[in-house]
């Protein structure tokens, strides 16, 4: 059976097998090439966050812009870090995706912390009250652990 009809069928089958091998090989290589260095969305550490002054007066080395603002606010009094040790870092994410970070200390007033968060992210009074209650719970929980 060496006539042309069977010859065309076999050639077609071989070409199809070669094509399938190429497609499968490309599918195997594709996940390896997907690891891209740039993320598709910004990660939270890349967002600008509030970093308070340290007790020794220096700032975090990762944010040199903070030096001028910390020196000028030292006379203001409202931005000074309160006495007591740090309990936790409160991160509030607004509906817009903006993250506001505030460090809560042992002697902090929940009302003041909620006002500080709402200064960065406008909150309506019921949300501010709910945030204040949640901060009170977290402070009480962490103080009972110490």
C-alpha positions as CSV (number, residue, x, y, z in Angstrom):
1,X,0.0,0.0,0.0
2,X,2.4,2.6,-1.1
3,X,-0.1,4.8,-2.9
4,X,-0.4,8.5,-2.0
5,X,-3.5,8.4,0.2
6,X,-1.9,6.5,3.1
7,X,1.3,8.4,2.7
8,X,-0.6,11.7,3.3
9,X,-2.4,10.3,6.4
10,X,0.9,9.2,8.0
11,X,2.6,12.5,7.2
12,X,-0.4,14.3,8.8
13,X,-0.2,12.1,11.9
14,X,3.5,12.7,12.3
15,X,3.0,16.5,11.9
16,X,0.2,16.4,14.5
17,X,2.4,14.5,17.0
18,X,5.2,17.0,16.5
19,X,2.8,19.9,17.0
20,X,1.5,18.2,20.2
21,X,5.0,17.8,21.5
22,X,5.8,21.5,20.9
23,X,2.6,22.6,22.7
24,X,3.2,20.3,25.7
25,X,6.8,21.5,25.9
26,X,5.7,25.2,25.8
27,X,3.1,24.5,28.5
28,X,5.8,23.0,30.8
29,X,8.1,26.0,30.2
30,X,5.4,28.6,30.7
31,X,5.0,28.3,34.5
32,X,8.8,28.7,34.8
33,X,8.7,32.0,32.9
34,X,5.8,33.4,34.9
35,X,8.0,34.4,37.9
36,X,8.2,38.1,37.2
37,X,10.2,40.4,39.5
38,X,7.5,43.1,39.5
39,X,4.3,42.3,41.5
40,X,1.0,42.9,39.8
41,X,-0.3,45.0,42.8
42,X,1.6,47.1,45.3
43,X,2.5,45.2,48.5
44,X,1.8,46.8,51.9
45,X,5.4,47.3,53.0
46,X,5.8,49.4,49.8
47,X,3.1,51.8,51.0
48,X,4.0,54.9,53.0
49,X,3.6,54.2,56.7
50,X,4.0,56.3,59.8
51,X,7.2,55.7,61.6
52,X,7.4,57.4,65.0
53,X,10.7,58.8,66.5
54,X,12.7,56.4,68.5
55,X,13.5,57.2,72.2
56,X,17.1,58.0,71.4
57,X,16.0,60.7,69.0
58,X,17.1,59.0,65.9
59,X,14.8,57.9,63.1
60,X,14.6,54.7,61.2
61,X,17.4,54.5,58.6
62,X,15.0,53.4,55.9
63,X,13.2,56.7,55.9
64,X,15.6,59.7,55.9
65,X,12.8,62.1,55.1
66,X,11.5,61.7,58.6
67,X,14.3,63.6,60.2
68,X,13.2,67.1,59.4
69,X,9.6,66.4,60.3
70,X,10.5,64.8,63.6
71,X,12.8,67.7,64.6
72,X,10.2,70.3,63.8
73,X,7.4,68.5,65.6
74,X,9.4,68.1,68.8
75,X,8.1,71.5,69.9
76,X,4.5,70.7,69.0
77,X,4.0,68.1,71.8
78,X,1.2,66.2,70.0
79,X,3.5,64.0,68.0
80,X,5.8,63.1,70.9
81,X,5.8,59.4,71.7
82,X,4.1,58.7,75.1
83,X,5.9,57.0,78.0
84,X,5.5,53.3,78.3
85,X,6.5,50.4,76.0
86,X,5.0,49.6,72.7
87,X,2.1,47.2,72.7
88,X,1.2,46.8,69.1
89,X,1.1,48.4,65.7
90,X,-2.4,49.3,64.5
91,X,-2.8,49.2,60.7
92,X,-6.1,50.5,59.4
93,X,-6.9,49.9,55.8
94,X,-9.5,52.3,54.3
95,X,-12.0,51.3,51.6
96,X,-9.7,53.0,49.1
97,X,-6.9,50.6,50.1
98,X,-4.8,53.2,51.9
99,X,-3.2,51.8,55.0
100,X,-2.7,54.0,58.1
101,X,-0.2,52.6,60.6
102,X,-0.1,53.9,64.2
103,X,2.0,52.4,67.0
104,X,0.0,52.0,70.2
105,X,1.8,52.3,73.5
106,X,0.9,51.0,77.0
107,X,-0.2,54.3,78.3
108,X,-2.1,55.4,75.2
109,X,-5.6,56.8,75.3
110,X,-7.9,54.9,72.8
111,X,-9.7,58.1,72.0
112,X,-6.4,59.8,71.0
113,X,-5.3,56.8,68.8
114,X,-8.7,56.7,67.0
115,X,-8.4,60.5,66.4
116,X,-4.9,60.0,65.0
117,X,-6.2,57.3,62.6
118,X,-9.2,59.5,61.5
119,X,-6.8,62.4,60.9
120,X,-5.1,60.3,58.2
121,X,-8.3,58.5,57.0
122,X,-11.6,60.4,57.5
123,X,-13.9,58.3,59.6
124,X,-17.6,59.0,60.5
125,X,-18.4,59.1,64.2
126,X,-19.9,55.5,64.5
127,X,-16.8,54.1,62.8
128,X,-14.5,56.1,65.1
129,X,-16.4,54.9,68.2
130,X,-16.1,51.3,67.0
131,X,-12.4,51.7,66.4
132,X,-12.0,53.2,69.9
133,X,-13.7,50.2,71.4
134,X,-11.6,47.8,69.5
135,X,-8.4,49.6,70.5
136,X,-9.6,49.4,74.2
137,X,-10.1,45.7,73.8
138,X,-6.7,45.2,72.2
139,X,-4.9,47.3,74.9
140,X,-6.7,45.4,77.7
141,X,-5.9,42.0,76.1
142,X,-2.2,42.8,75.7
143,X,-1.8,44.4,79.1
144,X,-3.3,41.3,80.7
145,X,-0.6,39.2,78.9
146,X,2.2,41.2,80.4
